[in-house]
Amino acid sequence: MQLKVYFSDFFMVDPSIIEEYGAFDVSLINDLPLFIDPFLLFNSTKKEYQICIMGY
């Protein structure tokens, strides 16, 4: 029995396909220090992003 650690393991996708696509084969069992900086949304010129922060 193999432990399913990565997205590619769980969804049975060849990791080379994920890499070729330009995506990150994320670990599903570990916390990763990836986040969206709210100030990037707040200072964005796109209304869609401003609504996420401002709520209107």
All heavy atoms as TSV, in Angstrom:
chain	resi	resn	atom	element	x	y	z
A	1	MET	N	N	0.845	-1.182	0.000
A	1	MET	CA	C	0.000	0.000	0.000
A	1	MET	C	C	0.888	1.243	0.000
A	1	MET	O	O	1.751	1.395	0.841
A	1	MET	CB	C	-0.893	-0.005	1.234
A	1	MET	CG	C	-1.867	1.138	1.261
A	1	MET	SD	S	-3.039	0.898	2.597
A	1	MET	CE	C	-3.025	2.503	3.287
A	2	GLN	N	N	0.682	2.124	-0.959
A	2	GLN	CA	C	1.483	3.336	-1.092
A	2	GLN	C	C	0.743	4.515	-0.467
A	2	GLN	O	O	-0.459	4.693	-0.690
A	2	GLN	CB	C	1.763	3.627	-2.567
A	2	GLN	CG	C	2.614	4.840	-2.782
A	2	GLN	CD	C	2.754	5.168	-4.265
A	2	GLN	OE1	O	2.069	4.613	-5.109
A	2	GLN	NE2	N	3.631	6.077	-4.571
A	3	LEU	N	N	1.450	5.290	0.318
A	3	LEU	CA	C	0.876	6.482	0.939
A	3	LEU	C	C	0.688	7.557	-0.135
A	3	LEU	O	O	1.610	7.863	-0.890
A	3	LEU	CB	C	1.796	6.998	2.046
A	3	LEU	CG	C	1.324	8.218	2.812
A	3	LEU	CD1	C	0.028	7.913	3.546
A	3	LEU	CD2	C	2.383	8.643	3.807
A	4	LYS	N	N	-0.508	8.105	-0.214
A	4	LYS	CA	C	-0.799	9.146	-1.194
A	4	LYS	C	C	-0.465	10.496	-0.570
A	4	LYS	O	O	-1.181	10.974	0.299
A	4	LYS	CB	C	-2.255	9.075	-1.628
A	4	LYS	CG	C	-2.588	7.797	-2.362
A	4	LYS	CD	C	-4.034	7.722	-2.758
A	4	LYS	CE	C	-4.298	6.409	-3.477
A	4	LYS	NZ	N	-5.694	6.267	-3.846
A	5	VAL	N	N	0.622	11.092	-1.041
A	5	VAL	CA	C	1.130	12.335	-0.465
A	5	VAL	C	C	0.809	13.528	-1.364
A	5	VAL	O	O	0.365	14.565	-0.885
A	5	VAL	CB	C	2.654	12.252	-0.243
A	5	VAL	CG1	C	3.202	13.571	0.242
A	5	VAL	CG2	C	2.983	11.129	0.727
A	6	TYR	N	N	1.024	13.374	-2.641
A	6	TYR	CA	C	0.905	14.491	-3.578
A	6	TYR	C	C	-0.402	14.414	-4.373
A	6	TYR	O	O	-1.037	13.366	-4.475
A	6	TYR	CB	C	2.090	14.511	-4.539
A	6	TYR	CG	C	3.385	14.762	-3.836
A	6	TYR	CD1	C	4.252	13.719	-3.541
A	6	TYR	CD2	C	3.746	16.044	-3.447
A	6	TYR	CE1	C	5.441	13.957	-2.873
A	6	TYR	CE2	C	4.929	16.289	-2.782
A	6	TYR	CZ	C	5.772	15.233	-2.499
A	6	TYR	OH	O	6.935	15.469	-1.829
A	7	PHE	N	N	-0.765	15.543	-4.951
A	7	PHE	CA	C	-1.945	15.628	-5.823
A	7	PHE	C	C	-1.873	14.538	-6.889
A	7	PHE	O	O	-2.860	13.856	-7.146
A	7	PHE	CB	C	-1.999	17.022	-6.451
A	7	PHE	CG	C	-3.132	17.216	-7.409
A	7	PHE	CD1	C	-4.350	17.715	-6.960
A	7	PHE	CD2	C	-2.991	16.924	-8.754
A	7	PHE	CE1	C	-5.412	17.899	-7.839
A	7	PHE	CE2	C	-4.039	17.102	-9.638
A	7	PHE	CZ	C	-5.256	17.591	-9.177
A	8	SER	N	N	-0.709	14.379	-7.492
A	8	SER	CA	C	-0.541	13.391	-8.567
A	8	SER	C	C	-0.767	11.969	-8.063
A	8	SER	O	O	-1.285	11.126	-8.794
A	8	SER	CB	C	0.842	13.508	-9.189
A	8	SER	OG	O	1.846	13.286	-8.213
A	9	ASP	N	N	-0.402	11.695	-6.811
A	9	ASP	CA	C	-0.633	10.364	-6.234
A	9	ASP	C	C	-2.128	10.110	-6.057
A	9	ASP	O	O	-2.637	9.057	-6.423
A	9	ASP	CB	C	0.030	10.243	-4.863
A	9	ASP	CG	C	1.538	10.395	-4.897
A	9	ASP	OD1	O	2.141	10.105	-5.942
A	9	ASP	OD2	O	2.097	10.813	-3.866
A	10	PHE	N	N	-2.819	11.064	-5.472
A	10	PHE	CA	C	-4.232	10.899	-5.138
A	10	PHE	C	C	-5.107	10.789	-6.378
A	10	PHE	O	O	-6.030	9.991	-6.429
A	10	PHE	CB	C	-4.692	12.062	-4.264
A	10	PHE	CG	C	-6.037	11.852	-3.644
A	10	PHE	CD1	C	-6.182	11.086	-2.498
A	10	PHE	CD2	C	-7.160	12.404	-4.211
A	10	PHE	CE1	C	-7.423	10.873	-1.932
A	10	PHE	CE2	C	-8.418	12.203	-3.657
A	10	PHE	CZ	C	-8.541	11.430	-2.510
A	11	PHE	N	N	-4.810	11.612	-7.389
A	11	PHE	CA	C	-5.628	11.625	-8.600
A	11	PHE	C	C	-5.019	10.804	-9.740
A	11	PHE	O	O	-5.522	10.847	-10.860
A	11	PHE	CB	C	-5.896	13.054	-9.053
A	11	PHE	CG	C	-6.802	13.793	-8.108
A	11	PHE	CD1	C	-6.291	14.680	-7.186
A	11	PHE	CD2	C	-8.172	13.572	-8.133
A	11	PHE	CE1	C	-7.121	15.344	-6.300
A	11	PHE	CE2	C	-9.016	14.221	-7.257
A	11	PHE	CZ	C	-8.488	15.112	-6.332
A	12	MET	N	N	-3.948	10.068	-9.439
A	12	MET	CA	C	-3.286	9.175	-10.393
A	12	MET	C	C	-2.935	9.874	-11.702
A	12	MET	O	O	-3.285	9.421	-12.799
A	12	MET	CB	C	-4.136	7.937	-10.630
A	12	MET	CG	C	-4.268	7.080	-9.390
A	12	MET	SD	S	-5.323	5.646	-9.609
A	12	MET	CE	C	-6.942	6.395	-9.428
A	13	VAL	N	N	-2.270	11.030	-11.561
A	13	VAL	CA	C	-1.802	11.805	-12.708
A	13	VAL	C	C	-0.290	11.727	-12.728
A	13	VAL	O	O	0.357	11.850	-11.687
A	13	VAL	CB	C	-2.248	13.284	-12.584
A	13	VAL	CG1	C	-1.716	14.114	-13.731
A	13	VAL	CG2	C	-3.747	13.386	-12.492
A	14	ASP	N	N	0.282	11.519	-13.885
A	14	ASP	CA	C	1.734	11.480	-14.005
A	14	ASP	C	C	2.311	12.851	-13.632
A	14	ASP	O	O	1.888	13.868	-14.188
A	14	ASP	CB	C	2.105	11.130	-15.444
A	14	ASP	CG	C	3.584	10.858	-15.628
A	14	ASP	OD1	O	4.412	11.534	-14.983
A	14	ASP	OD2	O	3.908	9.976	-16.435
A	15	PRO	N	N	3.248	12.905	-12.669
A	15	PRO	CA	C	3.820	14.188	-12.254
A	15	PRO	C	C	4.428	14.996	-13.399
A	15	PRO	O	O	4.424	16.224	-13.371
A	15	PRO	CB	C	4.900	13.801	-11.241
A	15	PRO	CG	C	4.496	12.465	-10.742
A	15	PRO	CD	C	3.783	11.796	-11.891
A	16	SER	N	N	4.913	14.330	-14.437
A	16	SER	CA	C	5.495	15.058	-15.573
A	16	SER	C	C	4.420	15.852	-16.322
A	16	SER	O	O	4.702	16.913	-16.876
A	16	SER	CB	C	6.219	14.110	-16.517
A	16	SER	OG	O	5.316	13.208	-17.112
A	17	ILE	N	N	3.185	15.365	-16.327
A	17	ILE	CA	C	2.086	16.087	-16.975
A	17	ILE	C	C	1.783	17.364	-16.199
A	17	ILE	O	O	1.567	18.427	-16.784
A	17	ILE	CB	C	0.830	15.199	-17.085
A	17	ILE	CG1	C	1.098	14.038	-18.045
A	17	ILE	CG2	C	-0.383	16.005	-17.529
A	17	ILE	CD1	C	-0.002	13.001	-18.085
A	18	ILE	N	N	1.781	17.263	-14.882
A	18	ILE	CA	C	1.534	18.439	-14.038
A	18	ILE	C	C	2.641	19.470	-14.242
A	18	ILE	O	O	2.373	20.659	-14.394
A	18	ILE	CB	C	1.424	18.026	-12.558
A	18	ILE	CG1	C	0.187	17.145	-12.364
A	18	ILE	CG2	C	1.373	19.246	-11.646
A	18	ILE	CD1	C	0.054	16.528	-10.996
A	19	GLU	N	N	3.873	19.002	-14.279
A	19	GLU	CA	C	5.010	19.913	-14.492
A	19	GLU	C	C	4.947	20.559	-15.873
A	19	GLU	O	O	5.176	21.758	-16.024
A	19	GLU	CB	C	6.321	19.153	-14.330
A	19	GLU	CG	C	7.529	20.037	-14.439
A	19	GLU	CD	C	8.823	19.277	-14.193
A	19	GLU	OE1	O	8.793	18.229	-13.536
A	19	GLU	OE2	O	9.870	19.744	-14.683
A	20	GLU	N	N	4.614	19.765	-16.891
A	20	GLU	CA	C	4.507	20.284	-18.250
A	20	GLU	C	C	3.412	21.355	-18.349
A	20	GLU	O	O	3.548	22.335	-19.064
A	20	GLU	CB	C	4.188	19.133	-19.210
A	20	GLU	CG	C	4.120	19.524	-20.662
A	20	GLU	CD	C	3.815	18.312	-21.544
A	20	GLU	OE1	O	4.498	17.282	-21.382
A	20	GLU	OE2	O	2.902	18.413	-22.369
A	21	TYR	N	N	2.346	21.167	-17.597
A	21	TYR	CA	C	1.238	22.124	-17.578
A	21	TYR	C	C	1.641	23.422	-16.881
A	21	TYR	O	O	1.049	24.465	-17.093
A	21	TYR	CB	C	0.033	21.485	-16.892
A	21	TYR	CG	C	-1.200	22.329	-16.901
A	21	TYR	CD1	C	-1.947	22.500	-18.065
A	21	TYR	CD2	C	-1.628	22.965	-15.744
A	21	TYR	CE1	C	-3.092	23.275	-18.070
A	21	TYR	CE2	C	-2.769	23.749	-15.748
A	21	TYR	CZ	C	-3.494	23.903	-16.904
A	21	TYR	OH	O	-4.623	24.675	-16.901
A	22	GLY	N	N	2.663	23.342	-16.041
A	22	GLY	CA	C	3.121	24.526	-15.314
A	22	GLY	C	C	2.504	24.657	-13.932
A	22	GLY	O	O	2.549	25.717	-13.318
A	23	ALA	N	N	1.930	23.568	-13.448
A	23	ALA	CA	C	1.296	23.571	-12.131
A	23	ALA	C	C	2.246	23.004	-11.082
A	23	ALA	O	O	3.295	22.438	-11.395
A	23	ALA	CB	C	0.012	22.758	-12.170
A	24	PHE	N	N	1.848	23.142	-9.843
A	24	PHE	CA	C	2.628	22.689	-8.699
A	24	PHE	C	C	1.980	21.413	-8.165
A	24	PHE	O	O	0.782	21.402	-7.864
A	24	PHE	CB	C	2.623	23.801	-7.637
A	24	PHE	CG	C	3.372	23.478	-6.403
A	24	PHE	CD1	C	4.742	23.326	-6.411
A	24	PHE	CD2	C	2.710	23.340	-5.199
A	24	PHE	CE1	C	5.438	23.039	-5.257
A	24	PHE	CE2	C	3.392	23.055	-4.037
A	24	PHE	CZ	C	4.763	22.898	-4.074
A	25	ASP	N	N	2.747	20.346	-8.068
A	25	ASP	CA	C	2.243	19.078	-7.536
A	25	ASP	C	C	2.244	19.180	-6.005
A	25	ASP	O	O	3.171	18.790	-5.328
A	25	ASP	CB	C	3.112	17.919	-8.013
A	25	ASP	CG	C	2.484	16.568	-7.772
A	25	ASP	OD1	O	1.296	16.504	-7.385
A	25	ASP	OD2	O	3.186	15.560	-7.964
A	26	VAL	N	N	1.170	19.709	-5.467
A	26	VAL	CA	C	1.084	20.068	-4.057
A	26	VAL	C	C	0.974	18.826	-3.170
A	26	VAL	O	O	0.357	17.834	-3.528
A	26	VAL	CB	C	-0.115	21.020	-3.827
A	26	VAL	CG1	C	-1.437	20.338	-4.087
A	26	VAL	CG2	C	-0.086	21.626	-2.454
A	27	SER	N	N	1.614	18.915	-2.012
A	27	SER	CA	C	1.483	17.878	-1.002
A	27	SER	C	C	0.145	18.052	-0.305
A	27	SER	O	O	-0.203	19.148	0.135
A	27	SER	CB	C	2.618	17.986	0.016
A	27	SER	OG	O	2.366	17.129	1.112
A	28	LEU	N	N	-0.611	16.979	-0.188
A	28	LEU	CA	C	-1.928	17.036	0.425
A	28	LEU	C	C	-1.896	16.753	1.924
A	28	LEU	O	O	-2.915	16.870	2.589
A	28	LEU	CB	C	-2.866	16.054	-0.270
A	28	LEU	CG	C	-3.054	16.272	-1.766
A	28	LEU	CD1	C	-3.920	15.183	-2.359
A	28	LEU	CD2	C	-3.649	17.641	-2.036
A	29	ILE	N	N	-0.713	16.409	2.465
A	29	ILE	CA	C	-0.637	16.077	3.885
A	29	ILE	C	C	0.194	17.076	4.688
A	29	ILE	O	O	0.311	16.931	5.893
A	29	ILE	CB	C	-0.095	14.647	4.105
A	29	ILE	CG1	C	1.334	14.509	3.593
A	29	ILE	CG2	C	-1.018	13.622	3.466
A	29	ILE	CD1	C	1.991	13.205	3.984
A	30	ASN	N	N	0.739	18.074	4.038
A	30	ASN	CA	C	1.565	19.066	4.722
A	30	ASN	C	C	1.005	20.465	4.511
A	30	ASN	O	O	0.481	20.776	3.446
A	30	ASN	CB	C	3.003	19.058	4.171
A	30	ASN	CG	C	3.719	17.780	4.478
A	30	ASN	OD1	O	3.672	17.276	5.583
A	30	ASN	ND2	N	4.390	17.232	3.483
A	31	ASP	N	N	1.139	21.293	5.538
A	31	ASP	CA	C	0.819	22.703	5.370
A	31	ASP	C	C	1.928	23.352	4.565
A	31	ASP	O	O	3.106	23.052	4.757
A	31	ASP	CB	C	0.728	23.409	6.721
A	31	ASP	CG	C	-0.589	23.163	7.410
A	31	ASP	OD1	O	-1.542	22.772	6.728
A	31	ASP	OD2	O	-0.659	23.380	8.626
A	32	LEU	N	N	1.551	24.235	3.672
A	32	LEU	CA	C	2.530	24.934	2.851
A	32	LEU	C	C	2.421	26.428	3.110
A	32	LEU	O	O	1.323	26.950	3.282
A	32	LEU	CB	C	2.279	24.661	1.366
A	32	LEU	CG	C	2.343	23.200	0.947
A	32	LEU	CD1	C	1.896	23.043	-0.484
A	32	LEU	CD2	C	3.730	22.658	1.135
A	33	PRO	N	N	3.537	27.116	3.149
A	33	PRO	CA	C	3.498	28.562	3.427
A	33	PRO	C	C	3.117	29.385	2.196
A	33	PRO	O	O	3.784	30.346	1.846
A	33	PRO	CB	C	4.923	28.855	3.877
A	33	PRO	CG	C	5.758	27.863	3.129
A	33	PRO	CD	C	4.893	26.615	3.044
A	34	LEU	N	N	2.046	28.983	1.530
A	34	LEU	CA	C	1.576	29.700	0.351
A	34	LEU	C	C	0.292	30.432	0.714
A	34	LEU	O	O	-0.612	29.858	1.308
A	34	LEU	CB	C	1.291	28.725	-0.799
A	34	LEU	CG	C	2.460	27.868	-1.258
A	34	LEU	CD1	C	1.982	26.850	-2.282
A	34	LEU	CD2	C	3.556	28.717	-1.848
A	35	PHE	N	N	0.226	31.696	0.376
A	35	PHE	CA	C	-0.960	32.469	0.688
A	35	PHE	C	C	-1.065	33.646	-0.259
A	35	PHE	O	O	-0.120	34.011	-0.933
A	35	PHE	CB	C	-0.927	32.973	2.134
A	35	PHE	CG	C	0.240	33.887	2.418
A	35	PHE	CD1	C	0.114	35.258	2.285
A	35	PHE	CD2	C	1.471	33.378	2.803
A	35	PHE	CE1	C	1.183	36.102	2.532
A	35	PHE	CE2	C	2.540	34.223	3.049
A	35	PHE	CZ	C	2.394	35.581	2.919
A	36	ILE	N	N	-2.235	34.257	-0.284
A	36	ILE	CA	C	-2.442	35.470	-1.070
A	36	ILE	C	C	-2.288	36.653	-0.129
A	36	ILE	O	O	-2.959	36.724	0.902
A	36	ILE	CB	C	-3.845	35.487	-1.712
A	36	ILE	CG1	C	-3.971	34.325	-2.691
A	36	ILE	CG2	C	-4.116	36.817	-2.400
A	36	ILE	CD1	C	-5.366	34.149	-3.253
A	37	ASP	N	N	-1.418	37.563	-0.468
A	37	ASP	CA	C	-1.229	38.764	0.332
A	37	ASP	C	C	-2.455	39.649	0.170
A	37	ASP	O	O	-2.750	40.116	-0.929
A	37	ASP	CB	C	0.030	39.490	-0.134
A	37	ASP	CG	C	0.377	40.709	0.702
A	37	ASP	OD1	O	-0.464	41.139	1.524
A	37	ASP	OD2	O	1.490	41.225	0.541
A	38	PRO	N	N	-3.213	39.898	1.245
A	38	PRO	CA	C	-4.435	40.701	1.111
A	38	PRO	C	C	-4.187	42.119	0.611
A	38	PRO	O	O	-5.062	42.725	0.010
A	38	PRO	CB	C	-5.028	40.701	2.521
A	38	PRO	CG	C	-3.968	40.201	3.421
A	38	PRO	CD	C	-2.988	39.441	2.604
A	39	PHE	N	N	-2.985	42.646	0.838
A	39	PHE	CA	C	-2.692	43.994	0.356
A	39	PHE	C	C	-2.573	44.038	-1.166
A	39	PHE	O	O	-2.846	45.063	-1.780
A	39	PHE	CB	C	-1.439	44.563	1.023
A	39	PHE	CG	C	-1.694	44.953	2.444
A	39	PHE	CD1	C	-1.252	44.157	3.482
A	39	PHE	CD2	C	-2.417	46.104	2.745
A	39	PHE	CE1	C	-1.512	44.502	4.790
A	39	PHE	CE2	C	-2.682	46.460	4.053
A	39	PHE	CZ	C	-2.228	45.656	5.088
A	40	LEU	N	N	-2.187	42.913	-1.776
A	40	LEU	CA	C	-2.170	42.861	-3.240
A	40	LEU	C	C	-3.588	42.968	-3.779
A	40	LEU	O	O	-3.836	43.605	-4.802
A	40	LEU	CB	C	-1.511	41.576	-3.727
A	40	LEU	CG	C	-0.014	41.445	-3.464
A	40	LEU	CD1	C	0.477	40.077	-3.913
A	40	LEU	CD2	C	0.760	42.544	-4.162
A	41	LEU	N	N	-4.546	42.353	-3.084
A	41	LEU	CA	C	-5.944	42.458	-3.491
A	41	LEU	C	C	-6.477	43.863	-3.223
A	41	LEU	O	O	-7.162	44.452	-4.047
A	41	LEU	CB	C	-6.796	41.429	-2.745
A	41	LEU	CG	C	-6.483	39.968	-3.018
A	41	LEU	CD1	C	-7.321	39.076	-2.116
A	41	LEU	CD2	C	-6.705	39.616	-4.468
A	42	PHE	N	N	-6.159	44.387	-2.054
A	42	PHE	CA	C	-6.651	45.699	-1.646
A	42	PHE	C	C	-6.175	46.801	-2.595
A	42	PHE	O	O	-6.920	47.706	-2.947
A	42	PHE	CB	C	-6.180	45.995	-0.221
A	42	PHE	CG	C	-6.683	47.289	0.331
A	42	PHE	CD1	C	-7.994	47.430	0.751
A	42	PHE	CD2	C	-5.833	48.383	0.439
A	42	PHE	CE1	C	-8.463	48.621	1.268
A	42	PHE	CE2	C	-6.294	49.586	0.955
A	42	PHE	CZ	C	-7.613	49.706	1.366
A	43	ASN	N	N	-4.922	46.714	-3.038
A	43	ASN	CA	C	-4.337	47.737	-3.900
A	43	ASN	C	C	-4.526	47.467	-5.389
A	43	ASN	O	O	-4.050	48.229	-6.217
A	43	ASN	CB	C	-2.845	47.889	-3.598
A	43	ASN	CG	C	-2.611	48.470	-2.225
A	43	ASN	OD1	O	-3.381	49.288	-1.750
A	43	ASN	ND2	N	-1.545	48.029	-1.577
A	44	SER	N	N	-5.228	46.403	-5.718
A	44	SER	CA	C	-5.434	46.053	-7.115
A	44	SER	C	C	-6.342	47.062	-7.806
A	44	SER	O	O	-7.226	47.661	-7.202
A	44	SER	CB	C	-6.058	44.663	-7.212
A	44	SER	OG	O	-6.362	44.361	-8.552
A	45	THR	N	N	-6.127	47.235	-9.103
A	45	THR	CA	C	-6.994	48.106	-9.904
A	45	THR	C	C	-8.220	47.346	-10.411
A	45	THR	O	O	-9.136	47.950	-10.949
A	45	THR	CB	C	-6.232	48.677	-11.103
A	45	THR	OG1	O	-5.733	47.601	-11.896
A	45	THR	CG2	C	-5.091	49.570	-10.649
A	46	LYS	N	N	-8.241	46.010	-10.222
A	46	LYS	CA	C	-9.370	45.195	-10.671
A	46	LYS	C	C	-10.481	45.225	-9.634
A	46	LYS	O	O	-10.286	44.886	-8.472
A	46	LYS	CB	C	-8.937	43.749	-10.907
A	46	LYS	CG	C	-8.035	43.581	-12.097
A	46	LYS	CD	C	-7.856	42.117	-12.415
A	46	LYS	CE	C	-7.080	41.975	-13.697
A	46	LYS	NZ	N	-7.095	40.594	-14.170
A	47	LYS	N	N	-11.667	45.613	-10.058
A	47	LYS	CA	C	-12.830	45.705	-9.175
A	47	LYS	C	C	-13.155	44.346	-8.536
A	47	LYS	O	O	-13.561	44.283	-7.378
A	47	LYS	CB	C	-14.059	46.207	-9.931
A	47	LYS	CG	C	-13.944	47.646	-10.344
A	47	LYS	CD	C	-14.179	48.555	-9.161
A	47	LYS	CE	C	-14.200	49.997	-9.650
A	47	LYS	NZ	N	-13.967	50.930	-8.582
A	48	GLU	N	N	-12.986	43.262	-9.303
A	48	GLU	CA	C	-13.297	41.925	-8.786
A	48	GLU	C	C	-12.473	41.611	-7.543
A	48	GLU	O	O	-12.959	40.986	-6.609
A	48	GLU	CB	C	-13.038	40.849	-9.852
A	48	GLU	CG	C	-13.830	41.011	-11.120
A	48	GLU	CD	C	-13.139	41.890	-12.152
A	48	GLU	OE1	O	-11.914	42.050	-12.110
A	48	GLU	OE2	O	-13.857	42.436	-13.008
A	49	TYR	N	N	-11.215	42.026	-7.540
A	49	TYR	CA	C	-10.337	41.758	-6.402
A	49	TYR	C	C	-10.650	42.676	-5.236
A	49	TYR	O	O	-10.585	42.269	-4.085
A	49	TYR	CB	C	-8.879	41.900	-6.803
A	49	TYR	CG	C	-8.419	40.911	-7.857
A	49	TYR	CD1	C	-7.279	41.133	-8.600
A	49	TYR	CD2	C	-9.138	39.747	-8.127
A	49	TYR	CE1	C	-6.857	40.229	-9.570
A	49	TYR	CE2	C	-8.729	38.846	-9.089
A	49	TYR	CZ	C	-7.587	39.096	-9.801
A	49	TYR	OH	O	-7.169	38.206	-10.747
A	50	GLN	N	N	-10.988	43.913	-5.526
A	50	GLN	CA	C	-11.328	44.861	-4.466
A	50	GLN	C	C	-12.578	44.398	-3.719
A	50	GLN	O	O	-12.675	44.541	-2.506
A	50	GLN	CB	C	-11.541	46.252	-5.037
A	50	GLN	CG	C	-10.275	46.890	-5.560
A	50	GLN	CD	C	-10.539	48.232	-6.241
A	50	GLN	OE1	O	-11.674	48.647	-6.377
A	50	GLN	NE2	N	-9.482	48.873	-6.680
A	51	ILE	N	N	-13.533	43.827	-4.455
A	51	ILE	CA	C	-14.766	43.340	-3.841
A	51	ILE	C	C	-14.460	42.219	-2.847
A	51	ILE	O	O	-15.107	42.119	-1.806
A	51	ILE	CB	C	-15.763	42.877	-4.922
A	51	ILE	CG1	C	-16.285	44.075	-5.690
A	51	ILE	CG2	C	-16.899	42.076	-4.331
A	51	ILE	CD1	C	-17.074	43.728	-6.931
A	52	CYS	N	N	-13.469	41.397	-3.132
A	52	CYS	CA	C	-13.093	40.306	-2.224
A	52	CYS	C	C	-12.707	40.852	-0.849
A	52	CYS	O	O	-13.019	40.238	0.175
A	52	CYS	CB	C	-11.925	39.499	-2.795
A	52	CYS	SG	S	-12.317	38.555	-4.267
A	53	ILE	N	N	-12.028	41.969	-0.820
A	53	ILE	CA	C	-11.551	42.546	0.434
A	53	ILE	C	C	-12.604	43.460	1.059
A	53	ILE	O	O	-12.889	43.398	2.242
A	53	ILE	CB	C	-10.245	43.340	0.192
A	53	ILE	CG1	C	-9.139	42.403	-0.256
A	53	ILE	CG2	C	-9.833	44.110	1.420
A	53	ILE	CD1	C	-8.712	41.395	0.786
A	54	MET	N	N	-13.192	44.314	0.257
A	54	MET	CA	C	-14.104	45.331	0.775
A	54	MET	C	C	-15.492	44.778	1.082
A	54	MET	O	O	-16.181	45.309	1.926
A	54	MET	CB	C	-14.230	46.492	-0.230
A	54	MET	CG	C	-12.891	47.084	-0.628
A	54	MET	SD	S	-12.063	47.827	0.741
A	54	MET	CE	C	-12.498	49.521	0.425
A	55	GLY	N	N	-15.903	43.740	0.365
A	55	GLY	CA	C	-17.204	43.147	0.606
A	55	GLY	C	C	-18.363	43.867	-0.072
A	55	GLY	O	O	-19.508	43.626	0.239
A	56	TYR	N	N	-18.076	44.776	-0.984
A	56	TYR	CA	C	-19.161	45.444	-1.713
A	56	TYR	C	C	-18.795	45.655	-3.153
A	56	TYR	O	O	-17.758	45.438	-3.607
A	56	TYR	CB	C	-19.535	46.789	-1.074
A	56	TYR	CG	C	-18.411	47.757	-0.932
A	56	TYR	CD1	C	-18.045	48.603	-1.986
A	56	TYR	CD2	C	-17.708	47.865	0.255
A	56	TYR	CE1	C	-17.009	49.494	-1.855
A	56	TYR	CE2	C	-16.680	48.769	0.387
A	56	TYR	CZ	C	-16.331	49.575	-0.659
A	56	TYR	OH	O	-15.304	50.475	-0.534
